[in-house]
Amino acid sequence: MEKIRAGARGAVATDPGPVTAGQGLGWGAWYLGTDRIEWSERLYRLTGRRRVDGALALPVFLNLAAPDDRGRLEAAVDRLLDDGAPVDVEYLMRAADRARPVRATFELYPEQQALYAVVNDLTELNRVRDRLLVSHRTVVAQQRALAQQREINGQLQQMILPVPTSVTTVNGVRVAVRYLAADDSADVGGDWYLAVPLADGGVVFAVGDVVGHGLAAAPPMMAMRHAAAAYAVAGQQPGELLADLNMLLCRQGGWATATAVVARYQPGTGELTWARAGHPPIMVAGRDGVDTRYEPAGMLLGVDPAATYAHASIRLDPGDVVLMYTDGLIEQRGHGIDEGVRDLARQVGEGLRAPDGDRLTSILDRLYRRNPGDDACMLAAQPTAPR
């Protein structure tokens, strides 16, 4: 720890882009033995600092913890430096004139000689939890609470899993997302997605599914999504990213199991590289129809810490559509998974009849949830820039 305290003094801050800014999540990286530090814009805001003030050295950052939490936080980071196992800590962080509850995940990357922290502001989430625990004593009060709950759920979804209402463009790729929650009392659950722009012009896409649904599945879903975003920004390939997500879940001691598919697209070459972990196959739709890509196989996340994940690659043409989705679209009691995949491919094929500029919404508008008791998340991506 003394080596870190002596070495982390300077600051070189970077902004992670639109994926994390404004969503309660910030990240920082301290490069051990050097003065190099990177902070996201959101972490500056969480700590009440301005970018011109520079990022804080690791010991000073840990010292922002409230006195009652400081020893526990420093002990957790010391354990990380000793044995390399990621640590997850909730504590009060003093920022400007207030203290806010945060959850921080610290991980060590020996090959980069770096310590990473992903920090999530729990203020709004705790506020929502408190409101959900309120017991209303009259029918009028209960009706009011239901109306308030719907509003809170919308805010909660935008905080935890913001879903764009229209097609967006990420590094030259058009992206559309839909999310259907199984629990009518909550607009969030265990399904998640990512569309992360990379500094080299590439894009990382991901769709995942934590076992369970509703608010009970939201905490592990948040942790996986936040960790996946950090891994993507750090430059990990899809298989490496899945391996680290798997290790994160395994080290939580049975906290959750999950499936996921992660893809990385390079507009300059048109190459799409992806890996799967117990997740339904991706679909690639284009001039030749719909191609269901079952390869490569990969184990469920959170079961075997030694699991590895292979890659597969194809080249996309401008106008091709890649569909990633969760099993709520293909699972149905009394019917096989393969039947659900074939039915989904048929729906996607019908959506291809729309003009290129309308294909994403045309495809997603035709998809429906075969299992109403499960969450469903779908992401459609379409390269537009010529290679």
N, C-alpha and C positions, 0 to 999 in steps of 0.2 A: 504493500500500500504506500509505503514511503517513496518508492520509485515513481508511482503514479503522481503523488503529491508534488514531487520535484520536477516531473517532466511535463505536466499538462498546464502550461501557463499562457500560451498564445491562443489565437482564435482565427480560423478561416471559415466563415459561415456560408452555407449554401441553402437554397430553397428547394424542397422536394417537389414542387409543382402542385397542380390542382388536385392530386389524389388525396393528400392529407391536410392541406391547408384549410382551416376553418371547420374541421370536423372533430375537434377536441384532442387530436393526436399529434404529438410532436416527437421528433427523434434527434438523437445526438450521437456523435462518434468521437472518441478520444483515441488518438494513435499513440500507443505506448512508447515511451522513450523519445518522443519528439514533442514539439510545441503545436502540432497540427490538431485542430479541433473543428468539427463540422456540426452545425446545428441547423435544423429546419426553421423556417419562419415561425411556425406554430410554437416551437419550443421557446423562442424568444418571447412570444406573447404569454405563454404559460408561466414563465419566470418573471414577467413584468419588466423585461429589459428591452432596450432598443438595439437594433443591429449595429449601430455606430458604437455602442458600448462594448461590443465584442462578446463572444461566448465565454462561459466560465470554465476554469480548470475543474477537473473532476472532484477534487476535495472540496472546492468552494461550492460546486453544484450540490454535492451531498449535504453540505452544511445548510442548505436551504430547508432541509427537513425540520419539522418542529422538534424542540428539545426532547420530548418524550419518544419520538420516533427515530432520532438521529442514530443512536447506538445500534438499533436493530437494522437500519438501512446500511450503515457502514459494515456491520458484521456480515450481511448478505453479500455485499460486494467483495469483501475479503474472502468469503467462501468461493465466490466465482473465480477470483484470481488464483486461489489455491488448487481447486479441482476442475475448473473449466466448465462446470455444469451451470446452465442458465438459471437465473433466479428471478422471481416475480414477487414484488413487494408493493403493498398498499400503505400509503402514509400521507400525512399532512405536509404540504410544501408551502413555505412562506414565500409569497411573491408580492412585491410592492407593499400595499397596506393591508393585505388579507392573507389568510391561509386557505388553500384549496385541497380537497382530497384528490389524490392521484394514484394511479396504478402504473408501476414502471417494471418493464422486463429488461433485464441486463443480460447480454451475451458476449462471450469472448471469441474472437476470431484470430487464433494464433498465426495463421498464414498471412494475415494482414497486419498483425501486431496492433489490433484495434479492439476497443471495448465499445459495444453499441448499447444504447438505451432507447427503448420505445416507451414514451410517457403519455398516458391517457388521462385527461381531466374527467373525474367522476362526478363533478358537481351536479350537472344536469341529470345524469343517470340516478344519483342518489335522491335527487329531488323527486324524480318520477316514482322511484320505489316508495318513498315516504307517502306520496299521494295515493299510491295503490293500496297502502295499508290502512288508510283512513276508513273507519266504519261509519257509514251514514245511517242515521236513526229514523228518518222519515222517508216516505215514498218520494216526496218532492226533492229531498236532498239526494236520494239515490238516482233519480232521473238527471239531476244536475251533474252528479258525479259521472254518469255514463257519457253525457255530452262532453264533460271536461276530459274524460278518459280518451275519447276518440281524438280530441285535439292533441292531447299529450302523446298518444301513440304516433300521430303524424310527425310530431316533433322528434320523438324518440327514433323513428325510422330515419329521418333526415340526419340525425346525429350519429346513429350507429351504422346505417346502411343507406345512404342517400341514393335514390334511384332516379336517374334523369327521365323527364317526361317526354323528351324528344330525342331525335338522333343527334349525337355529338361527333366531333372529329378529333381523333387523337393521333398526332404525328402522321397525318395523311390517311388514316383508317377511319371509316365511318363506323360508329358503335351505337347499338340500341340495346336496352336492358329492360326486362320485365321481372316483377317479383310478385308472387302470390303467397300470402301467409295462410297456413292451415287454421290457425287460431284466430277466430273472429274478434277476440278481445285484445289482440296485439297485432301490430303491423310488422313485427320482426320475428325472426325465428332462427333456425340453424343454417339456413342457406345464405350464401354470400357470393359476391363477384368482385373482380378487380379489372381495371383497365388503366395500366400504369405507363405513362410516357417515359422513355429512357433518354438519357443525355446524348446517346449516339444516334438518335433518330428512330430507334426501335420501339416496340410496344410489347408489354407483357399483359396477357389476358389470363384470367383464372376464374373458375367457378368451383365452389366447394359446398359441402353438406355435412354439418355436424349432426350426429345421431340425436334425435329428439326434435321438438318444435316448440314454438311459443317463447315466452320470456325465459323459461328455464334453459333453452338452448342458446340464448343471446350472448351470455358472457364468454363461453368458449368460442363461439362464432366470431365475436369481436377480437379476441386474442389471436385467432388464426388469421383473420383478414389483416389486422395491423402488422403481424409478423410477416405475412406474405408480402405486404407492400414494402416493408423495410428490406426484406431479402431481394426483392425485385430491383429496388433502387440501388442496392449494393452490387448489382450486376450478376447475380446467380442465374445459371441456366435452369430450365424447368425441372430436370431430374434432381439437381442439387437443392433447389428450393423445396421440393416435396420431401426430400430426405431430412432437411432441417425442420420442416413442419412436423414430420413424423417423430423426430427426436424430441421436439418441444412437447408434443402430446404424451409421449411415452414417459418423459421425466416428470409429468404432473401426477403420476401415480394413479392411473385409472380415471382421470378427470373426464375424458371424453374420447370417443373414436370418431373418425370422420373420413370422408372421401373428398377427392379434389382432382381437377385436371388443370394443368398450367401450360400455356403456350407463349412462345416468344416469336414475334414477327419482325422481320427486317425489310422495310420498304425498299431499300436499295437493291436487294437481290430477289425479293418476292418469296424468300424462304420462311416457312412456318415450321417451327420445331416445338414439339409438345411431349408431355409425359403425363401418365395417369396413375392414380392411387385408388384402386377399388371403385372407380367412377365410371358412369356411362360413357360410351364412345362419342367422340366429336363427329360432326357431320360437315362435309365440304360440298357446297352446292354451286354449280356453274353450268357452263354451256353443255356439258355432257351429262347433266342430271345430278343426282344426290349420291355422294359416296360416303358410306358409314365407315369410319376408321376405328376398328377395334384395337389395333396395335398402337402402342405397346401396352402390355399388361403391367399391373403394379399392385402391391399389397395395400390393404386398408391402412389408413394412418392411425397411429396410436396403439398398435399391437406389438410389433417387433422393432426394437430400436436399431437393429442391424439391417433393416430393409433398405434396398437400393432401388432406384427407379430409372429405367432406360428411356431413351429418347427415340422419337420417330420424326421424320422431316418430309415435307413436300414443298413444291413451288406453286404459289398462287398467281393467278392472272387478275388484273384489275377487274372488278365486278364480281369475282367469286365471293361467296358468303360462307363464313365459318360459324357454325352454331355449337355453343357449349351450353349445357343444361344440367339440371339435377333430376333425380329419379322420380320426383313427383309427376313428371310428364309422361313416364313410360310404365310405371308400376300400377297394376290393377289386380285386385283380388280375383282369383280364378283364371288369370291370364298370364302367360309367360312374358319374361322381360324381352325376349327377341321379338315377340309379337308387338309389344309396345314400341320398340325401336323401329320396326318396319312401318308401323302406323305413323310414327313421328316423321319418318323420312318421306312418306306420302304427303303429309301436310306441308313439309318444307318444299317438296317438288311443286305443289300447287302454288305456293308463294312465289316461285321463280318466274311465273308467267307475267308478273308485274314488270314495268320498266325498271332499268337498273337503279334509278334514283329512289324508287319506292320499294325495292325488294326487302329491305330490312323490316320495315313496318308491315309489309304484306305477309312476310313469313311469320313474324311474331303474332300478328293478329289472328292467324289460323291455329295457333298452338293452344291447347287446353290441358288442364290438369286431370289426368286419369285417376289419380288418387286424391280425393278431396280432403282426406285426413292428413296429408303431408304438405309441407311447404314446397314451392317450386320457384326456381330462379333460372332465367335463360338470358344468354348474351349472344348477340349476333354481330359479327364484325365483317366489314367489306372494304378491302383495299381499293383505293381510288387513284392514287398517284401511279403513273407508269413507271416500270422498273428501268 
